[in-house]
């Protein structure tokens, strides 16, 4: 069993998983998420085909409401 790092926190990873599935597991709306995988931006069109593997580092930014 491996792990990936999401926004600086370790997350267990049983096997490679599609980025889109990981976003869903995290309760995040994929259309609003901006993502870097191992320091490189990920194109939104490839979220479903990008596989997250052991040792990968993700930075996920989502908009926040404010006022």
C-alpha positions as CSV (number, residue, x, y, z in Angstrom):
1,X,0.0,0.0,0.0
2,X,1.3,3.4,-0.9
3,X,0.4,7.0,-0.4
4,X,0.2,10.3,-2.3
5,X,0.6,13.8,-0.8
6,X,-2.4,16.1,-1.2
7,X,-1.8,19.7,-0.2
8,X,1.0,18.6,2.0
9,X,-0.9,15.8,3.8
10,X,-0.3,12.1,3.2
11,X,-3.2,10.2,1.8
12,X,-3.3,6.3,1.6
13,X,-3.4,5.0,-1.9
14,X,-4.1,1.3,-2.4
15,X,-3.4,1.3,-6.1
16,X,-3.2,3.9,-8.9
17,X,-6.4,5.9,-9.1
18,X,-7.7,8.4,-11.7
19,X,-7.4,12.0,-10.6
20,X,-11.1,12.5,-11.3
21,X,-12.0,9.7,-8.8
22,X,-9.6,11.1,-6.2
23,X,-11.3,14.5,-6.5
24,X,-14.7,12.8,-6.0
25,X,-13.4,10.9,-3.0
26,X,-12.2,14.3,-1.5
27,X,-15.6,15.8,-2.1
28,X,-14.2,18.4,-4.6
29,X,-16.0,19.7,-7.7
30,X,-13.6,18.9,-10.6
31,X,-14.8,21.8,-12.8
32,X,-13.5,24.4,-10.2
33,X,-10.3,22.6,-9.1
34,X,-6.9,23.8,-10.3
35,X,-4.3,21.0,-9.9
36,X,-0.6,20.6,-10.0
37,X,0.8,17.0,-10.1
38,X,4.5,16.8,-9.1
39,X,4.9,20.5,-9.8
40,X,3.3,20.5,-13.2
41,X,-0.2,21.8,-14.0
42,X,-2.8,19.2,-15.1
43,X,-5.1,20.1,-17.9
44,X,-8.8,19.8,-16.9
45,X,-9.5,17.7,-20.0
46,X,-7.2,15.0,-18.7
47,X,-8.5,14.7,-15.1
48,X,-10.2,11.4,-16.0
49,X,-7.1,9.9,-17.7
50,X,-4.4,11.1,-15.3
51,X,-3.4,8.4,-12.9
52,X,-2.3,9.2,-9.4
53,X,0.4,6.7,-8.1
54,X,2.5,6.0,-5.0
55,X,4.7,9.0,-4.2
56,X,2.8,11.6,-6.3
57,X,2.4,15.1,-4.9
58,X,-0.7,17.0,-5.6
59,X,-1.6,20.6,-4.9
60,X,-5.3,21.3,-5.3
61,X,-6.7,24.8,-5.3
62,X,-10.4,25.6,-5.3
63,X,-12.2,28.9,-5.2
64,X,-13.5,30.1,-1.8
65,X,-16.5,32.3,-1.3
66,X,-15.8,35.5,0.6
67,X,-17.2,38.8,1.2
